[in-house]
Amino acid sequence: MDFDDTPEEAAFRAEAREWLEANVPEATGSGESLVFADVDDKEAVVRGKAWLKTLFEGGWAGLSWPKQYGGRDCSLMERVIWSQECAKAGAPSSINTVGEGMAGPTIISHGTDEHKERFLPPLLAGDEIWCQLFSEPDAGSDVSAVKTKAVRDGDEWIVTGQKIWTSGAHYSDWGVLICRTNWDVPKHAGITYFIVDMHLPGVDIRPLRQMTGGASFNEVFFDEVRIPDSLRMGPIDGGWQIAVTTLMNERMSIGTGSAAGGFGADEMLSHLSEPDATGRRRSDDPVVRQLAMRLYSESKILQWTGFRAISKLAKGAIPGPEGSAGKLTLSRITKLAGDLMTASMGMRLVCDVFPEDEAASAMFLFMPALPIAGGTDEVQKNIIGERVLQLAREPRVDKDVPFKDIPASA
């Protein structure tokens, strides 16, 4: 892979940098770097939507979307360049990552003309925010084991069940939802994909309080919620293939982010040589310097692994172990970053002695979630073992078995 910009890429980088320098708003709080706004921070949603509107009006929304749907039809490398320049400029994260990066591309691929006309324009403009309703208490790592049921009733579907770990549901207008519609076939074959209005009667959104003190994701209960059949996407019982499209777009978003800047270690390391509020330079400690070097090395490994995945995708190939290996590297980096923060900040990390410590404390307390979110380390190791090392697969009691006959936990 050639890491130097082509003339076209260099021109795109210059254009992006110039626009970002002129339009990135000043940071207004420690939460601006978080992708999903806290349930108690109403202003973060307002600011987030304003930033989405700025991107849309400037022609920088939907970089990966085809031009016919309002996007920019950028190449993978241009998307990486955009992410790099956003990081350098300190641009806010999008609060509609699920909408633009996952729901929108899925609608483009599988939605009807009516779906595209109704949902894509307000999604891209930031007028409507989306969430993803896949995971359940018994369907996390194995999301195909969903039990939320949808029963046909004329031109409507009655949905009952529970979803969990739904990021941003508390301020979302719409969601993409997978439900069990057939219990007499193997689990992948009995799933149907829906678009759901998050404001419908019977939708109960309950924020989950994290140990950071905040609540940016939720559990969502459906109590006989009626969804029009017109909001079904794809065939009945054929939703798993559409869900895979959504998940592949999620992986693509993660891949471009990893290639863009690894873990964001450069910014973290840049502060070590600056005097803190007590006048002490953290980099004076040899243990801190050693941990910093390890963190920098691992973050570059993650970044180059992301580049490998992007290179394969750009050539039309499907990445193999890069996604799982990258996810495991991210978990390892998270542990290193926590060790570095502990060594460099000490008790200030959890005591919030100084105002500038607040963001670091929130990050430190959120770190344990990263080895779990987006596929646990154990799942990633199984993928590498089975698909890369060709080890024996885990025994499966659910293969080719009707979902109703699969033993369930009590």
C-alpha angles and dihedrals in degrees: 000000000000109000094193118096117252114231089262092049091047090053090049090050092051092049092048093047093049093049094046092049089055099042113029108112122228114266111261102188148350092271094066092089093056118097096216122046120235117252090241095050105080092162091060089064091050091050091044093054091046090055091049089052090050091051091048095049091046093052095248100112122103096017092175096041122102114260091241088068095047097270132123099238092224124180121246092257091051089054090051090049091050091052091049093051092045089054092049092048094047092239117179118257116251115258088204098059091130092050100047099032103037118008096041096051089046091053089048091052101039110010127105122249087258091054092050094047094047103040112026101064097051090040093055093043091054094243093120126038124208137207135191119242104192112108122079134180089266097029110059113112087017099046092171088074092075116152101185100120132216118196121193116240110175109291092351140067122222109217124198127171147069135281125190142195089031104166116214096002091133092068100027123115097196138018140196109234136189120201139179109253100161123041096176097072133061113289099260092051099055102058127109126194123225142178110226133195105231091210096060120123110267096033106120115187116195118184116225113226111226128206087256085072092245133099117216099149133049152194113244124204124200114203107187092315112184115223120184114242086234087073093057111110116211128346126330109269089010098095099108093074089051091048088054088056089054092048093047090053088051089053090049091053091050091047095053090047093051092048091048098060115339109228096338088257094147092069092045093050094046090069096055095082093048118095112252126220090284093051093251122133109221092208090066088079111087091210089056091050092050093050090045092055092049091049092049092049094048092046090054090050088054091048094050090046088053089051090053091053091047091049091054093047091049089056093050095256126128114242114246120195095349095090096049094039090049092050091051090049089052090054091050091048090050090057091047092048090052091050090049093049091048093049095045101040106027116185091350086076092072103022101061091220092161128034092239090061093065097084092046091050092051091049092048093051092047095051098086088065095062098074087054105038118086094015124339122256089249092057091048091051090051090052092051092045095049103034102031107026092033093227121164113286122247112267111263124204093179102059113123090351122128108255092237090061097051111109110250131204116256 
